Amino acid sequence: MKIHNNSKKSFKDINDLSERQTAILKLLMDQIHPLTDREIKQKLGFYDMNQVRPRITELIKKDLIMEVDSVICKVSNKSVRRLSIC
């Protein structure tokens, strides 16, 4: 069986993830519903949004996760993205 080049790239990207990227990806894989950046931060026990936002951006660029919609954040009262795996 021949493996498609996109599949090879995705597999390589998954193996090249940092510890935080891996934690975020695994968390999203285990969720039924998409999560906001803040929900990801809280579920992983991080104290600063900057611990997750750059890693989320990197995962989006690798086409491993995606923005699916937006909701109003209960903390900031602003519209925020929700994320899920691709």
N, C-alpha and C positions, 0 to 999 in steps of 0.2 A: 504494500500500500504506500502510495506517495503522500508525503506530508506537505500541505500547502505552505508557501512562504510566509503568509500572514500568521499561520499557526506557529511556525518556527520562531518568528519575531515575538509573538505574545509569550511563548514559553521562555524565551531568553529574557524578556522584560520582567516576568514574574520571578525568575531566578536572580535577577540583578537588583531586587528591591532592598531598601534599607529596612531596619527593624521597625521603624514607625510606619513606613509605607505598608509593610506586611501586616502589621497590626490593624491598620485602617481597612485594608482590603479584606482581611479575614472577618473583621467585624461586619462590614457591609455584606459579605457573602452569607453570614448567619442571620441577617435581618429579613423579616417579611416585608417591612415598609422602608422606604427611603429615610435617611437621616439628615439632619442639618449638621453644619460644622460644629455647632455648640453641643449637639447631642453626641456626636462622635467624641469630642473632647471629654465630656462627662463620663461616657461609658468606658473610655479607656483610662480614666483617672488622671488626665492631664490637668494642669492648673492654668495654662495660658493658651489662648487661641492660636498664637504663633507656633505652638507645638504641632498643630494639625493642618492649618491652612496651607503652608508651603508644600507639605506632603500631599495634600489633596490635589493641589494644582499639578504637581508632578504626575500623579496617578491619572489625572484627566488627560494630560499630554501624552501619556503612554497608552491611552484608549482602554484603560482597565476599569475606570469608573466614569460615570457621567452625571451631569445635572439633569434631573427629571422634571422638577417643577419648583415652585416657591411657596412659602408659607410666611405668615407673620410670626416673628420671633416673640416669645412670651417675655423675654428679658429686655430686648432692645426696642420692641414694638415696631421693628422695621421688617421689610420683606427680605427673606433669606432663601438661599437655594437649599434644595434637598438632593441628596446623592444616592446613587445605587450602582451596582456593578453593571458593566456592559453586557 
